[in-house]
Amino acid sequence: MAPGREGTCERRRWDAELTGRIRQVHDEPGGIYGSPRVHSVLKCEGVHASRKRVERLIRQAGLAGIASWAFRCAR
C-alpha cells in the first residue's frame, strides 16, 4: 500500500457502515430528514461523525430531505 494510505480501507468500511445507518435514520420518518437532523440523531446515538461527512454520504447515497416550507400554502 502507498505511504499515507493505510487508513483508506478502514475509512471506506466506516463510510459504508455509516451510510447504512444514515439510510435508516433518513427513512424512519418517511424520508423527510435532511443532513442537519440526521447528524443530530446520530450525535444523540453516540455516533461520532462530522457534519460534513454526513452531508457527503447523504449526497453520495442520493438521499435528500424535504424542506418544511414546501408544505405551506401559497397565498
CHARMM internal coordinates of N, CA and C (Angstrom, degrees):
IC EDIT
DIST 1 N 1 CA 1.4435
DIST 1 CA 1 C 1.5282
ANGL 1 N 1 CA 1 C 108.53
DIST 1 C 2 N 1.3012
ANGL 1 CA 1 C 2 N 116.69
DIHE 1 N 1 CA 1 C 2 N 145.88
DIST 2 N 2 CA 1.4600
ANGL 1 C 2 N 2 CA 121.78
DIHE 1 CA 1 C 2 N 2 CA -178.92
DIST 2 CA 2 C 1.5286
ANGL 2 N 2 CA 2 C 110.71
DIHE 1 C 2 N 2 CA 2 C -67.88
DIST 2 C 3 N 1.3225
ANGL 2 CA 2 C 3 N 116.50
DIHE 2 N 2 CA 2 C 3 N 149.01
DIST 3 N 3 CA 1.4601
ANGL 2 C 3 N 3 CA 119.53
DIHE 2 CA 2 C 3 N 3 CA 178.57
DIST 3 CA 3 C 1.5337
ANGL 3 N 3 CA 3 C 111.55
DIHE 2 C 3 N 3 CA 3 C -59.00
DIST 3 C 4 N 1.3099
ANGL 3 CA 3 C 4 N 115.48
DIHE 3 N 3 CA 3 C 4 N 138.00
DIST 4 N 4 CA 1.4608
ANGL 3 C 4 N 4 CA 119.86
DIHE 3 CA 3 C 4 N 4 CA 179.50
DIST 4 CA 4 C 1.5189
ANGL 4 N 4 CA 4 C 114.34
DIHE 3 C 4 N 4 CA 4 C 83.24
DIST 4 C 5 N 1.3218
ANGL 4 CA 4 C 5 N 118.14
DIHE 4 N 4 CA 4 C 5 N 2.51
DIST 5 N 5 CA 1.4629
ANGL 4 C 5 N 5 CA 121.49
DIHE 4 CA 4 C 5 N 5 CA -177.26
DIST 5 CA 5 C 1.5254
ANGL 5 N 5 CA 5 C 112.08
DIHE 4 C 5 N 5 CA 5 C -113.68
DIST 5 C 6 N 1.3301
ANGL 5 CA 5 C 6 N 116.90
DIHE 5 N 5 CA 5 C 6 N 15.05
DIST 6 N 6 CA 1.4608
ANGL 5 C 6 N 6 CA 120.24
DIHE 5 CA 5 C 6 N 6 CA -176.51
DIST 6 CA 6 C 1.5202
ANGL 6 N 6 CA 6 C 113.08
DIHE 5 C 6 N 6 CA 6 C -63.07
DIST 6 C 7 N 1.3328
ANGL 6 CA 6 C 7 N 117.51
DIHE 6 N 6 CA 6 C 7 N -34.78
DIST 7 N 7 CA 1.4541
ANGL 6 C 7 N 7 CA 121.26
DIHE 6 CA 6 C 7 N 7 CA -176.27
DIST 7 CA 7 C 1.5159
ANGL 7 N 7 CA 7 C 114.52
DIHE 6 C 7 N 7 CA 7 C -87.07
DIST 7 C 8 N 1.3157
ANGL 7 CA 7 C 8 N 117.90
DIHE 7 N 7 CA 7 C 8 N -0.40
DIST 8 N 8 CA 1.4620
ANGL 7 C 8 N 8 CA 121.16
DIHE 7 CA 7 C 8 N 8 CA -175.01
DIST 8 CA 8 C 1.5277
ANGL 8 N 8 CA 8 C 111.80
DIHE 7 C 8 N 8 CA 8 C -62.40
DIST 8 C 9 N 1.3082
ANGL 8 CA 8 C 9 N 117.66
DIHE 8 N 8 CA 8 C 9 N -46.37
DIST 9 N 9 CA 1.4674
ANGL 8 C 9 N 9 CA 120.63
DIHE 8 CA 8 C 9 N 9 CA -178.83
DIST 9 CA 9 C 1.5255
ANGL 9 N 9 CA 9 C 110.61
DIHE 8 C 9 N 9 CA 9 C -65.58
DIST 9 C 10 N 1.3190
ANGL 9 CA 9 C 10 N 115.81
DIHE 9 N 9 CA 9 C 10 N -40.77
DIST 10 N 10 CA 1.4600
ANGL 9 C 10 N 10 CA 119.63
DIHE 9 CA 9 C 10 N 10 CA 178.76
DIST 10 CA 10 C 1.5223
ANGL 10 N 10 CA 10 C 110.45
DIHE 9 C 10 N 10 CA 10 C -64.71
DIST 10 C 11 N 1.3247
ANGL 10 CA 10 C 11 N 117.17
DIHE 10 N 10 CA 10 C 11 N -40.35
DIST 11 N 11 CA 1.4670
ANGL 10 C 11 N 11 CA 121.27
DIHE 10 CA 10 C 11 N 11 CA 179.06
DIST 11 CA 11 C 1.5265
ANGL 11 N 11 CA 11 C 110.31
DIHE 10 C 11 N 11 CA 11 C -64.26
DIST 11 C 12 N 1.3129
ANGL 11 CA 11 C 12 N 117.41
DIHE 11 N 11 CA 11 C 12 N -43.28
DIST 12 N 12 CA 1.4751
ANGL 11 C 12 N 12 CA 120.22
DIHE 11 CA 11 C 12 N 12 CA 179.27
DIST 12 CA 12 C 1.5204
ANGL 12 N 12 CA 12 C 110.86
DIHE 11 C 12 N 12 CA 12 C -64.34
DIST 12 C 13 N 1.3237
ANGL 12 CA 12 C 13 N 116.49
DIHE 12 N 12 CA 12 C 13 N -39.81
DIST 13 N 13 CA 1.4624
ANGL 12 C 13 N 13 CA 120.47
DIHE 12 CA 12 C 13 N 13 CA 179.05
DIST 13 CA 13 C 1.5359
ANGL 13 N 13 CA 13 C 109.78
DIHE 12 C 13 N 13 CA 13 C -64.19
DIST 13 C 14 N 1.3464
ANGL 13 CA 13 C 14 N 117.23
DIHE 13 N 13 CA 13 C 14 N -43.61
DIST 14 N 14 CA 1.4667
ANGL 13 C 14 N 14 CA 121.54
DIHE 13 CA 13 C 14 N 14 CA 178.74
DIST 14 CA 14 C 1.5230
ANGL 14 N 14 CA 14 C 110.29
DIHE 13 C 14 N 14 CA 14 C -65.97
DIST 14 C 15 N 1.3411
ANGL 14 CA 14 C 15 N 117.27
DIHE 14 N 14 CA 14 C 15 N -39.79
DIST 15 N 15 CA 1.4672
ANGL 14 C 15 N 15 CA 120.76
DIHE 14 CA 14 C 15 N 15 CA 177.93
DIST 15 CA 15 C 1.5267
ANGL 15 N 15 CA 15 C 110.77
DIHE 14 C 15 N 15 CA 15 C -61.28
DIST 15 C 16 N 1.3375
ANGL 15 CA 15 C 16 N 117.11
DIHE 15 N 15 CA 15 C 16 N -42.20
DIST 16 N 16 CA 1.4647
ANGL 15 C 16 N 16 CA 120.72
DIHE 15 CA 15 C 16 N 16 CA 179.74
DIST 16 CA 16 C 1.5213
ANGL 16 N 16 CA 16 C 110.79
DIHE 15 C 16 N 16 CA 16 C -64.93
DIST 16 C 17 N 1.3237
ANGL 16 CA 16 C 17 N 116.95
DIHE 16 N 16 CA 16 C 17 N -41.37
DIST 17 N 17 CA 1.4552
ANGL 16 C 17 N 17 CA 121.83
DIHE 16 CA 16 C 17 N 17 CA 178.49
DIST 17 CA 17 C 1.5279
ANGL 17 N 17 CA 17 C 110.49
DIHE 16 C 17 N 17 CA 17 C -65.25
DIST 17 C 18 N 1.3162
ANGL 17 CA 17 C 18 N 115.40
DIHE 17 N 17 CA 17 C 18 N -44.45
DIST 18 N 18 CA 1.4613
ANGL 17 C 18 N 18 CA 121.08
DIHE 17 CA 17 C 18 N 18 CA -179.64
DIST 18 CA 18 C 1.5270
ANGL 18 N 18 CA 18 C 111.21
DIHE 17 C 18 N 18 CA 18 C -66.49
DIST 18 C 19 N 1.3213
ANGL 18 CA 18 C 19 N 117.59
DIHE 18 N 18 CA 18 C 19 N -37.46
DIST 19 N 19 CA 1.4640
ANGL 18 C 19 N 19 CA 121.10
DIHE 18 CA 18 C 19 N 19 CA 178.39
DIST 19 CA 19 C 1.5275
ANGL 19 N 19 CA 19 C 110.49
DIHE 18 C 19 N 19 CA 19 C -62.05
DIST 19 C 20 N 1.3233
ANGL 19 CA 19 C 20 N 116.63
DIHE 19 N 19 CA 19 C 20 N -39.64
DIST 20 N 20 CA 1.4650
ANGL 19 C 20 N 20 CA 120.20
DIHE 19 CA 19 C 20 N 20 CA 176.65
DIST 20 CA 20 C 1.5139
ANGL 20 N 20 CA 20 C 111.82
DIHE 19 C 20 N 20 CA 20 C -60.85
DIST 20 C 21 N 1.3269
ANGL 20 CA 20 C 21 N 116.52
DIHE 20 N 20 CA 20 C 21 N -43.74
DIST 21 N 21 CA 1.4726
ANGL 20 C 21 N 21 CA 120.63
DIHE 20 CA 20 C 21 N 21 CA 179.15
DIST 21 CA 21 C 1.5326
ANGL 21 N 21 CA 21 C 110.61
DIHE 20 C 21 N 21 CA 21 C -68.52
DIST 21 C 22 N 1.3397
ANGL 21 CA 21 C 22 N 116.86
DIHE 21 N 21 CA 21 C 22 N -37.48
DIST 22 N 22 CA 1.4689
ANGL 21 C 22 N 22 CA 120.78
DIHE 21 CA 21 C 22 N 22 CA 177.46
DIST 22 CA 22 C 1.5239
ANGL 22 N 22 CA 22 C 110.00
DIHE 21 C 22 N 22 CA 22 C -61.57
DIST 22 C 23 N 1.3329
ANGL 22 CA 22 C 23 N 117.48
DIHE 22 N 22 CA 22 C 23 N -42.20
DIST 23 N 23 CA 1.4709
ANGL 22 C 23 N 23 CA 121.06
DIHE 22 CA 22 C 23 N 23 CA 177.93
DIST 23 CA 23 C 1.5263
ANGL 23 N 23 CA 23 C 110.90
DIHE 22 C 23 N 23 CA 23 C -59.69
DIST 23 C 24 N 1.3447
ANGL 23 CA 23 C 24 N 116.72
DIHE 23 N 23 CA 23 C 24 N -42.47
DIST 24 N 24 CA 1.4642
ANGL 23 C 24 N 24 CA 120.53
DIHE 23 CA 23 C 24 N 24 CA 179.32
DIST 24 CA 24 C 1.5281
ANGL 24 N 24 CA 24 C 111.11
DIHE 23 C 24 N 24 CA 24 C -62.72
DIST 24 C 25 N 1.3304
ANGL 24 CA 24 C 25 N 116.37
DIHE 24 N 24 CA 24 C 25 N -47.88
DIST 25 N 25 CA 1.4686
ANGL 24 C 25 N 25 CA 120.69
DIHE 24 CA 24 C 25 N 25 CA -179.40
DIST 25 CA 25 C 1.5210
ANGL 25 N 25 CA 25 C 110.08
DIHE 24 C 25 N 25 CA 25 C -63.37
DIST 25 C 26 N 1.3288
ANGL 25 CA 25 C 26 N 117.62
DIHE 25 N 25 CA 25 C 26 N -40.53
DIST 26 N 26 CA 1.4657
ANGL 25 C 26 N 26 CA 122.20
DIHE 25 CA 25 C 26 N 26 CA -178.90
DIST 26 CA 26 C 1.5309
ANGL 26 N 26 CA 26 C 111.02
DIHE 25 C 26 N 26 CA 26 C -66.48
DIST 26 C 27 N 1.3299
ANGL 26 CA 26 C 27 N 117.19
DIHE 26 N 26 CA 26 C 27 N -39.98
DIST 27 N 27 CA 1.4639
ANGL 26 C 27 N 27 CA 121.39
DIHE 26 CA 26 C 27 N 27 CA -174.15
DIST 27 CA 27 C 1.5267
ANGL 27 N 27 CA 27 C 114.11
DIHE 26 C 27 N 27 CA 27 C -81.95
DIST 27 C 28 N 1.3326
ANGL 27 CA 27 C 28 N 118.47
DIHE 27 N 27 CA 27 C 28 N -23.42
DIST 28 N 28 CA 1.4654
ANGL 27 C 28 N 28 CA 120.79
DIHE 27 CA 27 C 28 N 28 CA -176.59
DIST 28 CA 28 C 1.5297
ANGL 28 N 28 CA 28 C 113.41
DIHE 27 C 28 N 28 CA 28 C -54.78
DIST 28 C 29 N 1.3301
ANGL 28 CA 28 C 29 N 119.84
DIHE 28 N 28 CA 28 C 29 N -48.64
DIST 29 N 29 CA 1.4659
ANGL 28 C 29 N 29 CA 119.45
DIHE 28 CA 28 C 29 N 29 CA -179.61
DIST 29 CA 29 C 1.5307
ANGL 29 N 29 CA 29 C 113.20
DIHE 28 C 29 N 29 CA 29 C -88.89
DIST 29 C 30 N 1.3057
ANGL 29 CA 29 C 30 N 118.03
DIHE 29 N 29 CA 29 C 30 N 18.54
DIST 30 N 30 CA 1.4614
ANGL 29 C 30 N 30 CA 120.35
DIHE 29 CA 29 C 30 N 30 CA 178.68
DIST 30 CA 30 C 1.5162
ANGL 30 N 30 CA 30 C 114.01
DIHE 29 C 30 N 30 CA 30 C 93.98
DIST 30 C 31 N 1.3229
ANGL 30 CA 30 C 31 N 117.45
DIHE 30 N 30 CA 30 C 31 N 18.93
DIST 31 N 31 CA 1.4579
ANGL 30 C 31 N 31 CA 121.21
DIHE 30 CA 30 C 31 N 31 CA 176.07
DIST 31 CA 31 C 1.5178
ANGL 31 N 31 CA 31 C 114.54
DIHE 30 C 31 N 31 CA 31 C 78.45
DIST 31 C 32 N 1.3364
ANGL 31 CA 31 C 32 N 116.73
DIHE 31 N 31 CA 31 C 32 N 23.85
DIST 32 N 32 CA 1.4678
ANGL 31 C 32 N 32 CA 118.41
DIHE 31 CA 31 C 32 N 32 CA -178.67
DIST 32 CA 32 C 1.5199
ANGL 32 N 32 CA 32 C 113.32
DIHE 31 C 32 N 32 CA 32 C -96.33
DIST 32 C 33 N 1.3277
ANGL 32 CA 32 C 33 N 117.85
DIHE 32 N 32 CA 32 C 33 N -14.11
DIST 33 N 33 CA 1.4658
ANGL 32 C 33 N 33 CA 120.53
DIHE 32 CA 32 C 33 N 33 CA -178.11
DIST 33 CA 33 C 1.5177
ANGL 33 N 33 CA 33 C 111.20
DIHE 32 C 33 N 33 CA 33 C -74.50
DIST 33 C 34 N 1.3311
ANGL 33 CA 33 C 34 N 115.75
DIHE 33 N 33 CA 33 C 34 N 133.23
DIST 34 N 34 CA 1.4545
ANGL 33 C 34 N 34 CA 122.19
DIHE 33 CA 33 C 34 N 34 CA 174.36
DIST 34 CA 34 C 1.5165
ANGL 34 N 34 CA 34 C 109.61
DIHE 33 C 34 N 34 CA 34 C -99.03
DIST 34 C 35 N 1.3184
ANGL 34 CA 34 C 35 N 117.22
DIHE 34 N 34 CA 34 C 35 N -171.44
DIST 35 N 35 CA 1.4566
ANGL 34 C 35 N 35 CA 121.19
DIHE 34 CA 34 C 35 N 35 CA -174.78
DIST 35 CA 35 C 1.5291
ANGL 35 N 35 CA 35 C 114.40
DIHE 34 C 35 N 35 CA 35 C -62.48
DIST 35 C 36 N 1.3450
ANGL 35 CA 35 C 36 N 120.48
DIHE 35 N 35 CA 35 C 36 N -38.68
DIST 36 N 36 CA 1.4673
ANGL 35 C 36 N 36 CA 117.62
DIHE 35 CA 35 C 36 N 36 CA -179.98
DIST 36 CA 36 C 1.5328
ANGL 36 N 36 CA 36 C 112.76
DIHE 35 C 36 N 36 CA 36 C -61.87
DIST 36 C 37 N 1.3175
ANGL 36 CA 36 C 37 N 116.10
DIHE 36 N 36 CA 36 C 37 N -44.06
DIST 37 N 37 CA 1.4570
ANGL 36 C 37 N 37 CA 118.76
DIHE 36 CA 36 C 37 N 37 CA -178.41
DIST 37 CA 37 C 1.5214
ANGL 37 N 37 CA 37 C 111.53
DIHE 36 C 37 N 37 CA 37 C -73.51
DIST 37 C 38 N 1.3205
ANGL 37 CA 37 C 38 N 118.20
DIHE 37 N 37 CA 37 C 38 N -37.87
DIST 38 N 38 CA 1.4644
ANGL 37 C 38 N 38 CA 120.94
DIHE 37 CA 37 C 38 N 38 CA 176.69
DIST 38 CA 38 C 1.5242
ANGL 38 N 38 CA 38 C 109.36
DIHE 37 C 38 N 38 CA 38 C -60.46
DIST 38 C 39 N 1.3366
ANGL 38 CA 38 C 39 N 116.62
DIHE 38 N 38 CA 38 C 39 N -45.22
DIST 39 N 39 CA 1.4628
ANGL 38 C 39 N 39 CA 120.76
DIHE 38 CA 38 C 39 N 39 CA 178.83
DIST 39 CA 39 C 1.5203
ANGL 39 N 39 CA 39 C 110.24
DIHE 38 C 39 N 39 CA 39 C -60.90
DIST 39 C 40 N 1.3244
ANGL 39 CA 39 C 40 N 117.74
DIHE 39 N 39 CA 39 C 40 N -41.62
DIST 40 N 40 CA 1.4545
ANGL 39 C 40 N 40 CA 122.21
DIHE 39 CA 39 C 40 N 40 CA 179.62
DIST 40 CA 40 C 1.5322
ANGL 40 N 40 CA 40 C 111.65
DIHE 39 C 40 N 40 CA 40 C -62.97
DIST 40 C 41 N 1.3203
ANGL 40 CA 40 C 41 N 117.14
DIHE 40 N 40 CA 40 C 41 N -43.77
DIST 41 N 41 CA 1.4656
ANGL 40 C 41 N 41 CA 121.42
DIHE 40 CA 40 C 41 N 41 CA 179.07
DIST 41 CA 41 C 1.5260
ANGL 41 N 41 CA 41 C 110.08
DIHE 40 C 41 N 41 CA 41 C -63.60
DIST 41 C 42 N 1.3264
ANGL 41 CA 41 C 42 N 117.13
DIHE 41 N 41 CA 41 C 42 N -44.90
DIST 42 N 42 CA 1.4642
ANGL 41 C 42 N 42 CA 120.59
DIHE 41 CA 41 C 42 N 42 CA 179.39
DIST 42 CA 42 C 1.5306
ANGL 42 N 42 CA 42 C 110.44
DIHE 41 C 42 N 42 CA 42 C -61.87
DIST 42 C 43 N 1.3206
ANGL 42 CA 42 C 43 N 116.13
DIHE 42 N 42 CA 42 C 43 N -40.76
DIST 43 N 43 CA 1.4677
ANGL 42 C 43 N 43 CA 120.55
DIHE 42 CA 42 C 43 N 43 CA 179.76
DIST 43 CA 43 C 1.5242
ANGL 43 N 43 CA 43 C 110.41
DIHE 42 C 43 N 43 CA 43 C -63.08
DIST 43 C 44 N 1.3344
ANGL 43 CA 43 C 44 N 117.56
DIHE 43 N 43 CA 43 C 44 N -41.94
DIST 44 N 44 CA 1.4676
ANGL 43 C 44 N 44 CA 121.48
DIHE 43 CA 43 C 44 N 44 CA 177.95
DIST 44 CA 44 C 1.5186
ANGL 44 N 44 CA 44 C 112.06
DIHE 43 C 44 N 44 CA 44 C -64.40
DIST 44 C 45 N 1.3244
ANGL 44 CA 44 C 45 N 116.58
DIHE 44 N 44 CA 44 C 45 N -28.87
DIST 45 N 45 CA 1.4617
ANGL 44 C 45 N 45 CA 121.53
DIHE 44 CA 44 C 45 N 45 CA 178.56
DIST 45 CA 45 C 1.5302
ANGL 45 N 45 CA 45 C 112.34
DIHE 44 C 45 N 45 CA 45 C -82.43
DIST 45 C 46 N 1.3361
ANGL 45 CA 45 C 46 N 116.16
DIHE 45 N 45 CA 45 C 46 N -4.52
DIST 46 N 46 CA 1.4586
ANGL 45 C 46 N 46 CA 119.73
DIHE 45 CA 45 C 46 N 46 CA 178.89
DIST 46 CA 46 C 1.5151
ANGL 46 N 46 CA 46 C 114.43
DIHE 45 C 46 N 46 CA 46 C 89.61
DIST 46 C 47 N 1.3301
ANGL 46 CA 46 C 47 N 117.32
DIHE 46 N 46 CA 46 C 47 N 12.23
DIST 47 N 47 CA 1.4666
ANGL 46 C 47 N 47 CA 121.41
DIHE 46 CA 46 C 47 N 47 CA 177.71
DIST 47 CA 47 C 1.5273
ANGL 47 N 47 CA 47 C 108.09
DIHE 46 C 47 N 47 CA 47 C -84.02
DIST 47 C 48 N 1.3127
ANGL 47 CA 47 C 48 N 116.88
DIHE 47 N 47 CA 47 C 48 N 123.11
DIST 48 N 48 CA 1.4531
ANGL 47 C 48 N 48 CA 121.54
DIHE 47 CA 47 C 48 N 48 CA -178.93
DIST 48 CA 48 C 1.5261
ANGL 48 N 48 CA 48 C 109.59
DIHE 47 C 48 N 48 CA 48 C -95.20
DIST 48 C 49 N 1.3221
ANGL 48 CA 48 C 49 N 115.82
DIHE 48 N 48 CA 48 C 49 N 102.32
DIST 49 N 49 CA 1.4627
ANGL 48 C 49 N 49 CA 122.18
DIHE 48 CA 48 C 49 N 49 CA 177.35
DIST 49 CA 49 C 1.5223
ANGL 49 N 49 CA 49 C 107.25
DIHE 48 C 49 N 49 CA 49 C -148.09
DIST 49 C 50 N 1.3053
ANGL 49 CA 49 C 50 N 116.40
DIHE 49 N 49 CA 49 C 50 N 139.13
DIST 50 N 50 CA 1.4621
ANGL 49 C 50 N 50 CA 119.47
DIHE 49 CA 49 C 50 N 50 CA -178.51
DIST 50 CA 50 C 1.5267
ANGL 50 N 50 CA 50 C 110.99
DIHE 49 C 50 N 50 CA 50 C -70.80
DIST 50 C 51 N 1.3107
ANGL 50 CA 50 C 51 N 114.98
DIHE 50 N 50 CA 50 C 51 N 157.60
DIST 51 N 51 CA 1.4607
ANGL 50 C 51 N 51 CA 121.21
DIHE 50 CA 50 C 51 N 51 CA 178.22
DIST 51 CA 51 C 1.5281
ANGL 51 N 51 CA 51 C 110.35
DIHE 50 C 51 N 51 CA 51 C -59.36
DIST 51 C 52 N 1.3379
ANGL 51 CA 51 C 52 N 116.34
DIHE 51 N 51 CA 51 C 52 N -42.41
DIST 52 N 52 CA 1.4650
ANGL 51 C 52 N 52 CA 120.17
DIHE 51 CA 51 C 52 N 52 CA -178.70
DIST 52 CA 52 C 1.5241
ANGL 52 N 52 CA 52 C 111.78
DIHE 51 C 52 N 52 CA 52 C -66.20
DIST 52 C 53 N 1.3192
ANGL 52 CA 52 C 53 N 117.35
DIHE 52 N 52 CA 52 C 53 N -35.04
DIST 53 N 53 CA 1.4600
ANGL 52 C 53 N 53 CA 120.39
DIHE 52 CA 52 C 53 N 53 CA 177.97
DIST 53 CA 53 C 1.5262
ANGL 53 N 53 CA 53 C 109.97
DIHE 52 C 53 N 53 CA 53 C -66.71
DIST 53 C 54 N 1.3274
ANGL 53 CA 53 C 54 N 116.65
DIHE 53 N 53 CA 53 C 54 N -43.93
DIST 54 N 54 CA 1.4630
ANGL 53 C 54 N 54 CA 120.86
DIHE 53 CA 53 C 54 N 54 CA 177.70
DIST 54 CA 54 C 1.5273
ANGL 54 N 54 CA 54 C 109.96
DIHE 53 C 54 N 54 CA 54 C -61.12
DIST 54 C 55 N 1.3342
ANGL 54 CA 54 C 55 N 117.52
DIHE 54 N 54 CA 54 C 55 N -44.08
DIST 55 N 55 CA 1.4684
ANGL 54 C 55 N 55 CA 121.10
DIHE 54 CA 54 C 55 N 55 CA 178.07
DIST 55 CA 55 C 1.5235
ANGL 55 N 55 CA 55 C 111.00
DIHE 54 C 55 N 55 CA 55 C -59.42
DIST 55 C 56 N 1.3406
ANGL 55 CA 55 C 56 N 116.81
DIHE 55 N 55 CA 55 C 56 N -45.31
DIST 56 N 56 CA 1.4666
ANGL 55 C 56 N 56 CA 121.05
DIHE 55 CA 55 C 56 N 56 CA -179.02
DIST 56 CA 56 C 1.5235
ANGL 56 N 56 CA 56 C 111.03
DIHE 55 C 56 N 56 CA 56 C -62.54
DIST 56 C 57 N 1.3265
ANGL 56 CA 56 C 57 N 117.19
DIHE 56 N 56 CA 56 C 57 N -44.68
DIST 57 N 57 CA 1.4601
ANGL 56 C 57 N 57 CA 120.45
DIHE 56 CA 56 C 57 N 57 CA -178.44
DIST 57 CA 57 C 1.5256
ANGL 57 N 57 CA 57 C 111.60
DIHE 56 C 57 N 57 CA 57 C -67.89
DIST 57 C 58 N 1.3299
ANGL 57 CA 57 C 58 N 117.31
DIHE 57 N 57 CA 57 C 58 N -34.43
DIST 58 N 58 CA 1.4664
ANGL 57 C 58 N 58 CA 120.43
DIHE 57 CA 57 C 58 N 58 CA 176.21
DIST 58 CA 58 C 1.5268
ANGL 58 N 58 CA 58 C 110.19
DIHE 57 C 58 N 58 CA 58 C -64.66
DIST 58 C 59 N 1.3351
ANGL 58 CA 58 C 59 N 116.20
DIHE 58 N 58 CA 58 C 59 N -44.26
DIST 59 N 59 CA 1.4751
ANGL 58 C 59 N 59 CA 120.27
DIHE 58 CA 58 C 59 N 59 CA 177.72
DIST 59 CA 59 C 1.5228
ANGL 59 N 59 CA 59 C 110.63
DIHE 58 C 59 N 59 CA 59 C -61.02
DIST 59 C 60 N 1.3359
ANGL 59 CA 59 C 60 N 116.86
DIHE 59 N 59 CA 59 C 60 N -46.98
DIST 60 N 60 CA 1.4669
ANGL 59 C 60 N 60 CA 120.66
DIHE 59 CA 59 C 60 N 60 CA -178.00
DIST 60 CA 60 C 1.5228
ANGL 60 N 60 CA 60 C 111.82
DIHE 59 C 60 N 60 CA 60 C -64.16
DIST 60 C 61 N 1.3322
ANGL 60 CA 60 C 61 N 117.15
DIHE 60 N 60 CA 60 C 61 N -31.35
DIST 61 N 61 CA 1.4619
ANGL 60 C 61 N 61 CA 121.16
DIHE 60 CA 60 C 61 N 61 CA 179.35
DIST 61 CA 61 C 1.5301
ANGL 61 N 61 CA 61 C 112.16
DIHE 60 C 61 N 61 CA 61 C -81.13
DIST 61 C 62 N 1.3321
ANGL 61 CA 61 C 62 N 116.95
DIHE 61 N 61 CA 61 C 62 N -8.78
DIST 62 N 62 CA 1.4600
ANGL 61 C 62 N 62 CA 120.67
DIHE 61 CA 61 C 62 N 62 CA 179.28
DIST 62 CA 62 C 1.5157
ANGL 62 N 62 CA 62 C 113.37
DIHE 61 C 62 N 62 CA 62 C 76.72
DIST 62 C 63 N 1.3268
ANGL 62 CA 62 C 63 N 117.43
DIHE 62 N 62 CA 62 C 63 N 23.69
DIST 63 N 63 CA 1.4569
ANGL 62 C 63 N 63 CA 121.57
DIHE 62 CA 62 C 63 N 63 CA 179.86
DIST 63 CA 63 C 1.5242
ANGL 63 N 63 CA 63 C 109.81
DIHE 62 C 63 N 63 CA 63 C -93.49
DIST 63 C 64 N 1.3091
ANGL 63 CA 63 C 64 N 116.36
DIHE 63 N 63 CA 63 C 64 N 155.36
DIST 64 N 64 CA 1.4624
ANGL 63 C 64 N 64 CA 121.12
DIHE 63 CA 63 C 64 N 64 CA 176.96
DIST 64 CA 64 C 1.5135
ANGL 64 N 64 CA 64 C 108.52
DIHE 63 C 64 N 64 CA 64 C -154.02
DIST 64 C 65 N 1.3077
ANGL 64 CA 64 C 65 N 116.03
DIHE 64 N 64 CA 64 C 65 N 142.62
DIST 65 N 65 CA 1.4520
ANGL 64 C 65 N 65 CA 121.06
DIHE 64 CA 64 C 65 N 65 CA 176.39
DIST 65 CA 65 C 1.5151
ANGL 65 N 65 CA 65 C 110.26
DIHE 64 C 65 N 65 CA 65 C -84.43
DIST 65 C 66 N 1.3189
ANGL 65 CA 65 C 66 N 115.83
DIHE 65 N 65 CA 65 C 66 N 173.97
DIST 66 N 66 CA 1.4564
ANGL 65 C 66 N 66 CA 121.19
DIHE 65 CA 65 C 66 N 66 CA 178.38
DIST 66 CA 66 C 1.5199
ANGL 66 N 66 CA 66 C 107.15
DIHE 65 C 66 N 66 CA 66 C -113.43
DIST 66 C 67 N 1.3134
ANGL 66 CA 66 C 67 N 116.65
DIHE 66 N 66 CA 66 C 67 N 126.10
DIST 67 N 67 CA 1.4602
ANGL 66 C 67 N 67 CA 121.23
DIHE 66 CA 66 C 67 N 67 CA -179.89
DIST 67 CA 67 C 1.5255
ANGL 67 N 67 CA 67 C 110.16
DIHE 66 C 67 N 67 CA 67 C -69.11
DIST 67 C 68 N 1.3204
ANGL 67 CA 67 C 68 N 116.88
DIHE 67 N 67 CA 67 C 68 N 137.97
DIST 68 N 68 CA 1.4562
ANGL 67 C 68 N 68 CA 120.21
DIHE 67 CA 67 C 68 N 68 CA -178.08
DIST 68 CA 68 C 1.5280
ANGL 68 N 68 CA 68 C 111.82
DIHE 67 C 68 N 68 CA 68 C -65.05
DIST 68 C 69 N 1.3393
ANGL 68 CA 68 C 69 N 117.27
DIHE 68 N 68 CA 68 C 69 N -30.07
DIST 69 N 69 CA 1.4588
ANGL 68 C 69 N 69 CA 119.73
DIHE 68 CA 68 C 69 N 69 CA 179.74
DIST 69 CA 69 C 1.5153
ANGL 69 N 69 CA 69 C 112.52
DIHE 68 C 69 N 69 CA 69 C -68.86
DIST 69 C 70 N 1.3233
ANGL 69 CA 69 C 70 N 118.61
DIHE 69 N 69 CA 69 C 70 N -13.60
DIST 70 N 70 CA 1.4600
ANGL 69 C 70 N 70 CA 121.40
DIHE 69 CA 69 C 70 N 70 CA -179.49
DIST 70 CA 70 C 1.5324
ANGL 70 N 70 CA 70 C 110.75
DIHE 69 C 70 N 70 CA 70 C -70.85
DIST 70 C 71 N 1.3341
ANGL 70 CA 70 C 71 N 117.61
DIHE 70 N 70 CA 70 C 71 N -17.16
DIST 71 N 71 CA 1.4626
ANGL 70 C 71 N 71 CA 120.77
DIHE 70 CA 70 C 71 N 71 CA -176.96
DIST 71 CA 71 C 1.5188
ANGL 71 N 71 CA 71 C 113.62
DIHE 70 C 71 N 71 CA 71 C -96.25
DIST 71 C 72 N 1.3193
ANGL 71 CA 71 C 72 N 118.05
DIHE 71 N 71 CA 71 C 72 N -3.77
DIST 72 N 72 CA 1.4631
ANGL 71 C 72 N 72 CA 120.64
DIHE 71 CA 71 C 72 N 72 CA -178.55
DIST 72 CA 72 C 1.5211
ANGL 72 N 72 CA 72 C 111.20
DIHE 71 C 72 N 72 CA 72 C -81.34
DIST 72 C 73 N 1.2931
ANGL 72 CA 72 C 73 N 115.45
DIHE 72 N 72 CA 72 C 73 N 149.53
DIST 73 N 73 CA 1.4643
ANGL 72 C 73 N 73 CA 121.03
DIHE 72 CA 72 C 73 N 73 CA 178.73
DIST 73 CA 73 C 1.5194
ANGL 73 N 73 CA 73 C 109.85
DIHE 72 C 73 N 73 CA 73 C -75.71
DIST 73 C 74 N 1.3099
ANGL 73 CA 73 C 74 N 116.13
DIHE 73 N 73 CA 73 C 74 N 139.96
DIST 74 N 74 CA 1.4597
ANGL 73 C 74 N 74 CA 120.61
DIHE 73 CA 73 C 74 N 74 CA 174.90
DIST 74 CA 74 C 1.5110
ANGL 74 N 74 CA 74 C 108.41
DIHE 73 C 74 N 74 CA 74 C -83.95
DIST 74 C 75 N 1.3264
ANGL 74 CA 74 C 75 N 116.45
DIHE 74 N 74 CA 74 C 75 N 134.83
DIST 75 N 75 CA 1.4688
ANGL 74 C 75 N 75 CA 119.38
DIHE 74 CA 74 C 75 N 75 CA -178.87
DIST 75 CA 75 C 1.4880
ANGL 75 N 75 CA 75 C 110.03
DIHE 74 C 75 N 75 CA 75 C -122.95
END
COOR INIT
IC SEED 1 N 1 CA 1 C
IC BUILD
